[in-house]
Amino acid sequence: MSARKVAAGFVLLLLLALAPLASVRVPPLLDYPNHLARMHILLDGGASADLARAYEIRWSLLPNLAMDAVVPMLGRVLPLDVAGRLFVGLALALMAAGVVLVHRAASRAWSLWPLAGFLLLYNRILLWGFVNYLAGLGVALIGLAAWLWLADRPIRRFWAVAAAALIAYFCHLVAFGLLGLMIGGVELEALRARRWRGFVRPFGAMLLPLLPPVLLWLAAWRPGPGDGGGLAWANPLRKFDLLFSVFDDYSRPFDIAGFALLVLALGWGFRRHHLVLDRRLGTALAVLGGVYLVMPARLLGGSGVDHRLPVMLFLLLVAASRPVGWSRRAGGAVGAALLLLFVARMGMVEQAWIRADRVYRPILAAFDRLPRGTRLAVASGPGAVGAGDLPLLHLPTYAIISADAFVPTEFTYAGQQPLALTPAFDALAAQSEPDALWDGLTGTDQDKRTRSLAVLGHYGALVLVDRRPVPALALACLTPLYELPQFQLYAIDGACGP
């Protein structure tokens, strides 16, 4: 297969994958509005007195900063919403390119097979809005490809992998860790052909390019309040259920059927030896699988850590596998079936995003009408957290972009974002926990209600949000600005008495 044909197929599929991003203003990814609001604050750089009163920019050499570095830079020449969507598109392109390059480096041949990785780009992790992490997966795969391709050029390999490791680190700490594990798996397989006394040199060659990010993290990371630290494991049976997350988008019956067919087809292919695994990458895959089985759900302030690994497991599986003995007719039939499945998935994503965009646009228009520098309280119901076809939980943070507002739910975790609250607004945010406000405003406990009403006296607007219908609030101090069953925006006029 020629490189030109593979490149043409890659470009065509990438354009299809990017079509949903070109169709909407705000992609319906749960955390995305919150991240984009931070980009607005970073781009402003303290010029807005309203933002400067509430937020402080504190740069450090922490992981999870890729979007913070790239989007504000793009935002200087492009509208911020375009810059944000370009970064999401970059993350998708990096993942797809990483699969192709790892396959090329392992097999030393171009093939259309790794383009099957496009089927995995829209997954549950993307719907949660973990875009930095997904970009890091792409960078980690490219670093693995460099390790394989430059095996006989140690100096070039050192610099290429060191660069990939550093970029992966700044994308996401877990992505960097996966790069190290995959390289370790490749070298573990290579040990079979060596004696143990020959282990020291390759181990040193593997460790050296990975060392700078480790030293950076040890020097820079500090746990912060609100980072949700601690170590916790979920039900181990969930490990099997989470594998489906790589295909879980918007139509559960279609996604289950597509995932089942894909798994059955892969199983049949490997059983009949129509698909074979590269030995080195197969060992790396086994290493990742073992780590996934013991990975906790919470680690170093991050939640759902084990939820993130299935995407890399399946991307690496595609990259590591190679069709064997396929006729032109059989290859064409398989390729057509995979292309049809991909187009159908993209069609469903496109429809879901356009439906969400129709809901989002009037809400964003309502935020545009808020006074500059307003303080927007958020009360979120028990079902508000969750990715799906219409995530609304973090949409209130878009008021930061529209009106330089203070929104207490903006991410300001010391170990994860280069953003902090000023002392006065940090104290206000501590009194304004969204679930506590919800309980006080919608529940029957009089003490909680009194405390919540007192907190509202410090704000100029209020949002109630849940994935179930939100109860209407009958308070003289509240004036409805925009209402949906799951989303209500009020202006606060004066003090809200009990």
C-alpha positions in Angstrom: 0.0 0.0 0.0 1.4 3.4 -1.0 1.8 6.2 1.5 -0.3 8.4 -0.8 -3.3 6.2 -0.6 -3.1 6.0 3.2 -2.7 9.8 3.4 -5.7 10.3 1.2 -7.8 7.9 3.3 -6.6 9.6 6.5 -7.6 13.1 5.3 -11.0 11.9 4.1 -11.8 10.2 7.4 -10.5 13.2 9.4 -12.7 15.6 7.5 -15.7 13.4 8.4 -14.6 13.2 12.0 -14.3 17.0 12.2 -17.7 17.7 10.6 -19.6 17.8 14.0 -17.1 20.4 15.3 -17.7 22.6 12.3 -21.5 22.4 12.8 -21.8 23.9 16.4 -20.6 26.8 18.4 -20.1 24.9 21.7 -19.5 21.1 21.4 -21.7 19.3 23.9 -18.8 17.9 26.0 -19.5 18.1 29.8 -16.3 19.9 31.0 -15.7 21.8 27.7 -17.5 25.1 28.6 -15.6 25.2 31.9 -12.2 24.8 30.2 -13.1 27.3 27.5 -14.0 29.9 30.2 -10.6 29.4 31.7 -9.1 30.1 28.2 -11.0 33.4 28.2 -9.5 34.4 31.6 -6.0 33.4 30.4 -6.4 35.3 27.2 -7.6 38.3 29.1 -4.4 38.1 31.2 -5.8 40.4 33.9 -6.9 43.2 31.6 -10.5 43.0 32.8 -10.9 44.5 36.3 -14.0 42.3 36.9 -12.1 39.1 36.1 -9.0 40.2 38.1 -11.1 40.8 41.2 -12.2 37.1 41.2 -9.4 35.1 39.4 -5.6 34.9 39.7 -3.4 33.3 37.0 -0.7 31.1 38.6 1.4 29.3 36.0 3.6 26.3 37.1 5.1 23.4 35.3 2.2 21.1 36.0 0.7 18.5 33.7 -2.8 19.0 32.1 -1.8 22.4 30.5 -1.9 21.7 26.8 -5.2 23.4 26.2 -4.1 26.3 28.4 -1.0 26.8 26.3 -2.5 26.4 22.8 -6.0 27.8 22.9 -5.2 31.3 24.3 -2.4 31.6 21.7 -4.9 30.7 18.9 -7.4 33.0 20.5 -5.2 36.0 19.7 -5.9 35.5 16.0 -9.2 33.6 16.0 -12.5 33.8 17.9 -12.2 31.9 21.1 -14.9 29.4 20.3 -13.1 28.6 17.0 -9.8 28.2 18.8 -11.4 25.8 21.3 -12.9 23.6 18.6 -9.6 23.6 16.8 -7.9 22.1 19.8 -10.6 19.4 20.1 -10.0 18.6 16.4 -6.3 18.5 17.1 -6.8 15.9 19.8 -8.8 13.8 17.4 -6.2 14.1 14.7 -3.4 13.2 17.0 -5.1 10.0 18.2 -5.8 8.9 14.6 -2.3 9.8 13.4 -0.7 8.0 16.4 -2.4 4.7 15.5 -1.3 5.0 11.9 2.3 5.8 12.8 2.7 3.1 15.4 1.4 0.5 12.9 3.8 1.8 10.3 6.8 1.7 12.7 6.0 -1.8 13.9 5.2 -3.4 10.5 7.5 -1.2 8.3 4.7 -0.9 5.8 1.8 1.4 5.1 -1.7 0.0 5.4 -5.3 1.1 5.4 -6.0 -1.1 8.4 -5.0 1.3 11.2 -7.5 3.8 9.8 -10.0 1.7 11.8 -8.8 3.8 14.7 -11.2 6.5 13.5 -14.0 4.4 14.9 -12.8 5.0 18.4 -12.3 8.8 18.3 -15.8 9.7 19.6 -16.0 7.9 22.9 -17.4 8.4 26.4 -14.1 10.1 27.6 -14.6 12.7 24.8 -18.2 13.3 25.9 -16.9 14.0 29.4 -14.7 16.7 27.9 -11.3 15.2 28.8 -9.7 16.8 25.8 -6.2 17.3 27.2 -6.0 13.6 28.0 -7.1 12.5 24.6 -4.6 14.8 23.0 -2.0 13.2 25.3 -2.9 9.8 24.0 -2.2 10.8 20.5 1.2 12.3 21.5 2.0 9.1 23.5 1.3 6.9 20.5 3.5 9.1 18.3 6.3 8.8 21.0 5.9 5.0 20.9 6.2 5.1 17.1 9.4 7.1 17.4 10.8 4.5 19.9 10.1 1.7 17.4 11.1 3.5 14.2 14.4 4.9 15.5 15.6 1.8 17.3 18.9 1.8 15.3 19.4 5.5 15.8 19.7 5.9 19.5 20.6 9.7 19.6 17.7 10.6 17.4 15.4 8.3 19.3 16.4 9.9 22.6 15.5 13.4 21.4 12.3 12.4 19.7 11.0 10.3 22.6 12.1 13.0 25.1 10.1 15.6 23.2 7.1 13.3 23.0 7.3 12.5 26.7 7.5 16.2 27.6 4.5 17.1 25.4 2.5 14.1 26.7 3.3 15.2 30.3 1.9 18.7 29.6 -1.2 17.2 28.0 -1.9 14.8 30.9 0.1 12.9 33.5 -1.7 9.6 32.8 -0.9 10.0 29.1 2.7 10.3 29.9 2.5 7.3 32.2 1.0 5.2 29.4 3.9 6.2 27.1 6.3 4.9 29.7 4.3 1.7 30.2 4.1 1.0 26.4 7.8 1.5 25.9 8.5 -0.7 28.9 6.2 -3.4 27.4 8.1 -3.2 24.1 11.4 -3.6 25.8 10.1 -6.4 28.0 9.4 -8.4 24.9 12.8 -7.6 23.6 14.3 -9.1 26.8 13.4 -12.6 25.5 16.2 -12.3 22.9 18.7 -11.0 25.5 20.4 -12.2 28.6 19.6 -10.3 31.8 23.1 -8.8 31.8 22.1 -7.1 28.5 19.2 -5.4 30.3 21.1 -2.4 31.8 21.8 -0.5 28.6 18.2 -0.7 27.1 16.8 0.1 30.5 18.9 3.2 30.7 18.0 4.2 27.1 14.3 3.8 28.0 14.5 5.7 31.3 16.6 8.7 30.2 14.0 10.4 27.8 11.3 9.8 30.4 13.1 11.2 33.3 12.6 15.0 32.8 8.8 14.9 33.1 9.1 12.8 36.2 11.5 15.4 37.8 9.2 18.2 36.7 6.2 16.6 38.4 8.1 15.9 41.6 9.3 19.5 41.7 6.0 21.2 40.8 3.0 19.2 41.9 1.3 20.2 45.1 -2.0 18.8 46.3 -4.6 21.5 46.7 -7.9 21.7 48.5 -10.7 20.6 46.2 -8.5 18.2 44.3 -10.4 15.3 45.7 -7.2 13.5 46.8 -7.0 10.0 48.1 -6.9 6.5 46.6 -10.1 4.6 45.9 -11.1 1.5 43.8 -14.5 1.0 42.2 -16.3 -2.3 41.8 -13.8 -4.5 39.9 -16.6 -5.8 37.7 -16.9 -2.3 36.2 -13.6 -2.9 34.5 -15.4 -5.1 31.9 -18.3 -2.7 31.5 -16.0 0.3 31.0 -14.5 -1.3 27.9 -17.7 -0.4 26.1 -17.0 3.3 26.8 -14.8 3.4 23.7 -18.0 3.0 21.6 -20.6 4.6 23.9 -22.0 7.8 22.3 -25.7 8.7 21.8 -27.6 5.6 20.6 -27.2 2.8 23.2 -28.8 0.1 21.0 -26.7 1.1 17.9 -23.5 1.5 20.0 -23.9 -1.8 21.7 -24.6 -3.6 18.4 -21.6 -1.9 16.7 -19.3 -2.6 19.6 -20.4 -6.3 19.8 -19.9 -6.8 16.0 -16.5 -5.2 16.2 -15.3 -7.3 19.1 -16.7 -10.5 17.5 -15.0 -9.7 14.2 -11.7 -9.0 16.0 -12.0 -12.2 18.0 -12.8 -14.2 14.8 -9.9 -12.6 13.0 -7.4 -13.4 15.7 -8.7 -16.9 16.2 -8.5 -17.8 12.5 -5.1 -16.0 12.2 -6.5 -13.5 9.7 -5.3 -10.9 12.2 -1.9 -11.1 14.0 -0.4 -9.0 16.7 3.1 -7.6 16.6 4.9 -9.4 19.4 6.4 -6.3 20.9 3.2 -4.3 20.8 1.3 -7.3 22.0 3.4 -7.3 25.2 2.9 -3.6 25.6 -0.9 -4.2 25.2 -0.7 -6.9 27.9 1.2 -4.5 30.2 -1.5 -1.9 29.8 -4.2 -4.5 30.3 -2.7 -5.6 33.6 -2.3 -2.0 34.8 -6.0 -1.3 33.8 -7.2 -4.2 36.0 -5.5 -2.9 39.1 -5.8 0.8 38.4 -7.8 2.7 41.1 -10.8 4.9 40.2 -9.3 7.9 42.1 -5.6 8.8 42.2 -3.6 12.0 42.8 -6.7 14.2 42.8 -8.1 12.7 39.5 -11.4 10.9 39.4 -12.3 8.1 37.0 -8.7 7.3 36.3 -9.4 3.8 35.3 -12.2 5.0 33.0 -9.6 6.6 30.8 -7.5 3.5 29.9 -9.9 1.6 27.6 -9.5 4.2 24.8 -5.7 3.6 24.7 -6.1 -0.2 25.0 -8.3 -0.3 21.8 -6.2 2.3 19.9 -3.1 0.2 20.6 -4.9 -3.0 19.7 -5.7 -1.5 16.2 -2.2 -0.2 15.8 -0.6 -3.5 16.9 -2.7 -5.8 14.7 -2.1 -6.6 11.0 -4.3 -8.4 8.4 -2.8 -11.6 7.0 -3.8 -13.5 3.9 -6.7 -11.2 2.9 -7.7 -11.2 -0.7 -8.4 -7.9 -2.4 -12.1 -8.8 -2.3 -12.1 -9.6 1.4 -10.1 -6.5 2.3 -12.5 -4.4 0.3 -15.6 -5.9 2.0 -14.1 -5.4 5.5 -13.0 -1.8 4.6 -16.5 -1.0 3.2 -18.2 -2.3 6.3 -15.9 -0.4 8.7 -16.4 2.8 6.6 -20.2 2.4 6.7 -20.1 1.9 10.4 -17.9 5.0 10.8 -20.2 7.2 8.6 -23.3 6.0 10.5 -21.6 6.9 13.8 -20.6 10.3 12.6 -24.1 10.9 11.4 -25.5 10.2 14.8 -22.9 12.4 16.5 -23.7 15.2 14.0 -27.5 15.0 14.7 -26.9 14.9 18.5 -24.6 17.9 18.4 -26.9 20.0 16.3 -29.8 19.2 18.6 -27.7 20.3 21.6 -26.6 23.5 19.7 -30.2 24.5 19.2 -30.6 24.3 23.0 -27.3 26.0 23.8 -27.7 29.1 21.6 -30.6 30.8 23.4 -28.9 30.1 26.7 -25.7 31.7 25.5 -27.7 34.7 24.2 -29.2 35.1 27.7 -25.7 35.1 29.2 -24.8 37.9 26.8 -27.5 40.1 28.4 -26.1 39.7 31.9 -24.4 42.9 33.3 -20.6 43.0 33.0 -18.9 41.5 36.1 -22.1 39.9 37.5 -21.8 37.2 40.0 -23.6 34.0 38.9 -24.5 31.4 41.5 -25.1 27.8 40.4 -27.4 25.3 42.1 -27.1 21.8 40.6 -29.3 18.9 41.2 -28.4 15.3 42.1 -28.5 14.2 38.5 -26.6 17.1 36.9 -23.3 15.3 36.6 -23.0 13.1 33.6 -22.1 13.1 30.0 -24.8 12.6 27.4 -26.6 14.2 24.5 -27.3 17.5 26.4 -24.8 18.2 29.2 -25.7 21.4 31.0 -23.8 21.3 34.2 -20.9 23.5 33.2 -22.7 25.7 30.7 -23.1 28.5 33.3 -19.4 29.1 33.2 -19.9 30.5 29.7 -21.1 33.6 31.5 -17.4 34.2 32.2 -16.8 34.6 28.5 -20.0 36.5 27.8 -20.0 38.9 30.7 -16.6 38.6 32.6 -18.8 37.1 35.3 -17.7 35.3 38.5 -19.0 31.8 38.5 -18.0 29.7 41.6 -18.0 26.4 39.7 -15.1 27.4 37.4 -12.2 24.9 37.8 -9.5 26.3 40.0 -7.8 23.2 41.4 -4.3 23.9 42.4 -2.8 20.7 41.0 -4.6 20.8 37.7 -5.2 24.3 36.4 -3.1 27.5 36.3 -6.0 29.5 37.9 -7.0 30.3 41.4 -9.6 32.4 43.2 -8.7 35.6 45.0 -9.1 35.2 48.8 -12.5 37.1 49.0 -14.0 35.1 46.1 -12.5 31.9 47.4 -14.4 32.4 50.6 -17.6 33.2 48.7 -17.2 30.1 46.5 -16.8 27.9 49.7 -20.3 29.1 50.8 -21.8 28.5 47.4 -21.4 24.8 46.8 -23.9 24.0 44.0 -25.4 20.9 45.7 -25.8 22.7 49.0 -27.6 25.6 47.2 -29.8 23.1 45.5 -30.8 21.5 48.7 -31.5 24.8 50.4 -33.5 26.3 47.5 -35.5 23.2 46.5 -35.7 21.2 49.8 -37.8 21.6 52.9 -35.0 22.0 55.5 -35.5 25.6 56.9 -32.0 26.0 58.1 -30.5 25.1 54.8 -33.0 27.4 53.0 -32.0 30.3 55.2 -28.3 29.8 54.6 -28.9 29.5 50.8 -31.0 32.6 50.7 -28.3 34.5 52.6 -25.7 33.3 50.0 -27.8 34.6 47.1 -27.5 38.1 48.6 -23.9 38.1 47.3 -24.9 37.3 43.7 -26.6 39.1 40.9 -27.9 36.0 39.0 -28.7 32.3 39.7 -28.8 29.2 37.6 -30.6 26.0 38.5 -29.5 23.0 36.5 -30.2 19.3 36.5 -30.8 16.5 33.9 -34.3 16.1 35.3 -36.9 18.9 35.4 -35.9 21.7 37.6 -38.6 23.0 40.1 -39.6 26.6 39.7 -38.6 29.0 42.5 -41.3 31.4 43.8 -39.2 34.1 45.4 -39.9 37.8 45.1 -36.2 38.5 44.6 -35.9 36.3 41.5 -36.8 37.4 37.9 -36.8 34.7 35.3 -34.4 35.4 32.4 -34.5 32.1 30.6 -36.3 28.8 31.4 -36.0 25.2 30.2 -37.2 22.1 31.9 -33.6 21.3 33.0 -32.2 24.8 33.1 -33.4 28.0 34.7 -31.6 31.4 34.8 -32.8 34.1 37.2 -31.7 37.7 37.9 -31.5 38.4 41.6 -33.0 41.8 42.6 -32.2 42.7 46.1 -32.0 40.5 49.2 -33.7 37.2 49.2 -35.4 36.9 52.6 -36.6 33.6 54.1 
